[in-house]
Amino acid sequence: MRAHPAGPRHGDGTQLAGSRQRPENTQEGLNLDPAIWPQTAQRAPDSGAIVLGGCDVRDLVTEYGSPLFAMDEHDVRTRMSGYREAFNDPSTHAHVYYAAKAFLSTTFARWVMQEGLRIDVCSGGELACALRAGIPGDRILMHGNNKSEAELTAAIDAGVGYVVLDSYEEIARLAFLAERANVRPKVLVRVTLGVEAHTHEFIATAHEDQKFGFSLATGSAAEAVRRVMALPERLELVGLHSHIGSQIFVSSGFEVAASRIIALLAGIRDEYGLELPLLNLGGGLGIKYVESDEPPDVAQMAEVLREIVARQCSSFGLDVPDLAFEPGRAIVGPSTITVYTVGTVKPIRLDGGGVRTYVSVDGGMSDNIRTALYDAEYTVTLASRTSEAPLVLCRIVGKHCESGDIVVNDCWLPSDVTAGDLLAVAATGAYNRSMASNYNLVPRPPVVAVRDGQSDVLIRRETFDDMFATDVG
Ligand SMILES: *Cc1c(COP(=O)(O)O)cnc(C)c1O
């Protein structure tokens, strides 16, 4: 894809902003689009500073330092209950599993439970966090393409509801561990369907060139089912699982996926006389990061998915199975903003003419790797005040020793942006803190939940001592 060792953005300095359209004026540039920003985000009438959950971001920075993640508890809880209601329609029996990898802390896991969701984990650490929060084992589903013996044992000990099988080795491994523990875990077989969906497009091929699951096309999914069925004393096959991608805006990929996986359900019925009671369609629903993103309405998407499944099942003469969905990003992503402090401002004259202003903040790729990793786009705004100054083209960069350390590639900020200003980046709840690193030995920022003028720390700021706790030298 990209080869430059200095990072993905190195060398494209002559290109001016492509995708980020210039707002009409400064006023519009400072506007908080409610489809992008958390539900309670607004600007204080006097100062123009952003207030989230009744807390002024300037006060949050005074109390907890900078940078920080501020999570709108009302926003995230509303989305949790909204997903539960949208998918658990009376006509179908469905469960929503929050995909823990998007973001997890003990308190957050309790919210998941309080709002009536279950949880999907894909490592021993995520499982430990869910258990620590008091989530009963039977509300937990465990994924992963290479779960260790220790992780599978922990899952058995916790009595997790479902283990999603991902390889032949794992079938044997889990059966062995189940025998040793004298239990019979419920399992799903993860099927790769040759469908990969992102935003508006999906690719449907016969084969799937990736590490997850069992391929439908090559017959390894059918073989996995055969091997599980051959161990009836040890493993209870209850269903199939598929996950077709992330940041998906349209249902067409799900439609192809559902028709393929339901055909497999029918094949299993024909071969074994067994109608598997559960179909897990994974996660992947998209959110709005920038103006041009058009995510679907959740209730509508749920409706469409139910309809697709009902139609495909009836065409094979199958009863509609229980359904499961695993949204991660769509639940936590929009709830959170990252607040940074500006440290330096450098206007750089570009070869092709024009100026790009590099605004350096006190975090970067250690708290948001998605821009460097996926070319992800984000919306950023001046958070500690408003301005009347004209807009200038900016690039928000971090403090790391890496020229690919970019938080927001193209954006328009008031030209008077200066050291000490606070910036807020929207929709950083998913895959930001959970993917954070200690690159350059930078301690990871805290996650602070805000609600009704109150703030509570979910994860405190990391200290040097935390980092050195594992350094035995
Ligand atoms: C990542 C993942 C999810 C969640 O994806 P989102 O895009 O955050 O909704 C759900 N299921 C599986 C198996 C995943 O790997």
The ligand as a Gaussian input file, in Angstrom:
#p B3LYP/6-31G(d) Opt

LIG

0 1
 C      -14.513000      -5.983000      15.608000
 C      -15.619000      -6.948000      15.688000
 C      -16.902000      -6.500000      16.024000
 C      -17.241000      -5.052000      16.238000
 O      -17.047000      -4.295000      15.089000
 P      -17.541000      -2.762000      15.032000
 O      -17.122000      -2.312000      13.687000
 O      -16.867000      -2.040000      16.129000
 O      -19.027000      -2.781000      15.206000
 C      -17.880000      -7.444000      16.142000
 N      -17.632000      -8.769000      15.937000
 C      -16.399000      -9.214000      15.622000
 C      -16.176000     -10.660000      15.422000
 C      -15.358000      -8.326000      15.475000
 O      -14.148000      -8.782000      15.155000

